Amino acid sequence: MADLNIKIGSLNLKNPVMTASGTFGYGEEFADFMDISQIGGIIVKGTTLNPREGNPYPRMAETPSGMLNAVGLQNKGVHYFVNSIYPGLKDINTNIIVNVSGSCIDDYVQTAEIINELEHIPAIELNISCPNVKQGGMAFGVTAKGAAEVVKQVRAAYKKTLIVKLSPNVTDVTEIARAVEEQGADSVSLINTLLGMAIDAETRRPLLSTITGGLSGPAVKPIALRMVWQVYNSVKIPVVGLGGIMNWKDAVEFMLAGATAIQIGTANFIDPITTQRVSEGINDYLDRKGYKSVSEIIGALEV
Ligand SMILES: Cc1cc2nc3c(=O)[nH]c(=O)nc-3n(C[C@H](O)[C@H](O)[C@H](O)COP(=O)(O)O)c2cc1C
């Protein structure tokens, strides 16, 4: 059995496999199907300062090798999380990481400050793909300046491990990664969903109420892999890779491209125990290849 332990900032993971935000609820919903303490980390769904109803239905659509979603960060807000969800999560023996989302910088900062006080939450993942309502609705994470500003202010307010989740809807993802590293991010995770669209020719209507939405699943994997590799070669902080990972082989490919850890998103909708299978598969691969530790394969791509 190889050593699967991984470190990101001051976060210790028992294995490099986490669940992606928005695809695994708060984790506890799956406790009847599997031993959730075997997951390296559970990234809970996008949490905002105030409750959000999300977008009107339909907000999910199936596409070839992927899916589109426009859930719109439906959640009951950070105070509800603290009072009603956190008490049920704090004794689970894995890392519970909160995905912090916001519509202006103050929202992000206040949410991060509140989460900072929770003893059993060792890290946040900052979702900078949200639209900035105070600046015309353009996402924070699509310019280096916008990304740097939100990370700078959250960094000042949040003392534990700060993972910044990057948007792929940009021209040069390495520029954004460097900008958030400069502002003190402990790690970057990528990719969030790619902006896409689906149309029903018969009805001439879009399949999503919002017309456009976020594409995820196997369709995005080659793009995610390319971006992880580019970012790995551009920053010194650990990179967390995700986007279309369906099995252990996909996960190993992301680690070879430079990911220190990986996340499983859309695959959870097909089989919620994918994370467990992926960490077992990574372990078998390491044993078969004679590696003693999973850290030996990070960035070990032969070019
Ligand atoms: C239904 C759904 C909800 C999501 N909600 C969030 C969210 O709240 N915050 C976030 O940062 N990413 C969210 N994502 C993006 C995923 O965490 C992930 O970045 C993306 O789906 C790519 O990974 P995958 O191909 O493995 O699903 C969501 C994705 C889906 C499919």
The ligand as an SDF file (V2000), in Angstrom:
LIG
                    3D

 31 33  0  0  0  0  0  0  0  0999 V2000
  -24.8190   20.8170  -10.5640 C   0  0  0  0  0  0  0  0  0  0  0  0
  -23.4980   21.5020  -10.3620 C   0  0  0  0  0  0  0  0  0  0  0  0
  -23.3710   22.4580   -9.3520 C   0  0  0  0  0  0  0  0  0  0  0  0
  -22.1430   23.1040   -9.1500 C   0  0  0  0  0  0  0  0  0  0  0  0
  -22.0270   24.0420   -8.1470 N   0  0  0  0  0  0  0  0  0  0  0  0
  -20.8220   24.6370   -7.9150 C   0  0  0  0  0  0  0  0  0  0  0  0
  -20.6560   25.5530   -6.8420 C   0  0  0  0  0  0  0  0  0  0  0  0
  -21.5800   25.8270   -6.0610 O   0  0  0  0  0  0  0  0  0  0  0  0
  -19.4370   26.1560   -6.6890 N   0  0  0  0  0  0  0  0  0  0  0  0
  -18.3790   25.8720   -7.5180 C   0  0  0  0  0  0  0  0  0  0  0  0
  -17.2850   26.4280   -7.3350 O   0  0  0  0  0  0  0  0  0  0  0  0
  -18.5010   24.9660   -8.5250 N   0  0  0  0  0  0  0  0  0  0  0  0
  -19.6860   24.3540   -8.7390 C   0  0  0  0  0  0  0  0  0  0  0  0
  -19.8100   23.4440   -9.7660 N   0  0  0  0  0  0  0  0  0  0  0  0
  -18.6320   23.1200  -10.6030 C   0  0  0  0  0  0  0  0  0  0  0  0
  -17.9580   21.8140  -10.1640 C   0  0  0  0  0  0  0  0  0  0  0  0
  -17.5280   21.8870   -8.8160 O   0  0  0  0  0  0  0  0  0  0  0  0
  -16.7540   21.4920  -11.0830 C   0  0  0  0  0  0  0  0  0  0  0  0
  -15.8350   22.5540  -11.0530 O   0  0  0  0  0  0  0  0  0  0  0  0
  -17.1540   21.2380  -12.5400 C   0  0  0  0  0  0  0  0  0  0  0  0
  -18.3820   20.5640  -12.6150 O   0  0  0  0  0  0  0  0  0  0  0  0
  -16.1010   20.4660  -13.3180 C   0  0  0  0  0  0  0  0  0  0  0  0
  -15.8540   19.1940  -12.7570 O   0  0  0  0  0  0  0  0  0  0  0  0
  -16.5970   17.8430  -13.2660 P   0  0  0  0  0  0  0  0  0  0  0  0
  -16.4510   17.8020  -14.7700 O   0  0  0  0  0  0  0  0  0  0  0  0
  -15.9000   16.7290  -12.5530 O   0  0  0  0  0  0  0  0  0  0  0  0
  -18.0140   17.9790  -12.8610 O   0  0  0  0  0  0  0  0  0  0  0  0
  -21.0270   22.7860   -9.9800 C   0  0  0  0  0  0  0  0  0  0  0  0
  -21.1660   21.8110  -10.9820 C   0  0  0  0  0  0  0  0  0  0  0  0
  -22.3670   21.1570  -11.1900 C   0  0  0  0  0  0  0  0  0  0  0  0
  -22.4650   20.1100  -12.2660 C   0  0  0  0  0  0  0  0  0  0  0  0
  1  2  1  0
  2  3  1  0
  2 30  2  0
  3  4  2  0
  4  5  1  0
  4 28  1  0
  5  6  2  0
  6  7  1  0
  6 13  1  0
  7  8  2  0
  7  9  1  0
  9 10  1  0
 10 11  2  0
 10 12  1  0
 12 13  2  0
 13 14  1  0
 14 15  1  0
 14 28  1  0
 15 16  1  0
 16 17  1  0
 16 18  1  0
 18 19  1  0
 18 20  1  0
 20 21  1  0
 20 22  1  0
 22 23  1  0
 23 24  1  0
 24 25  2  0
 24 26  1  0
 24 27  1  0
 28 29  2  0
 29 30  1  0
 30 31  1  0
M  END
$$$$
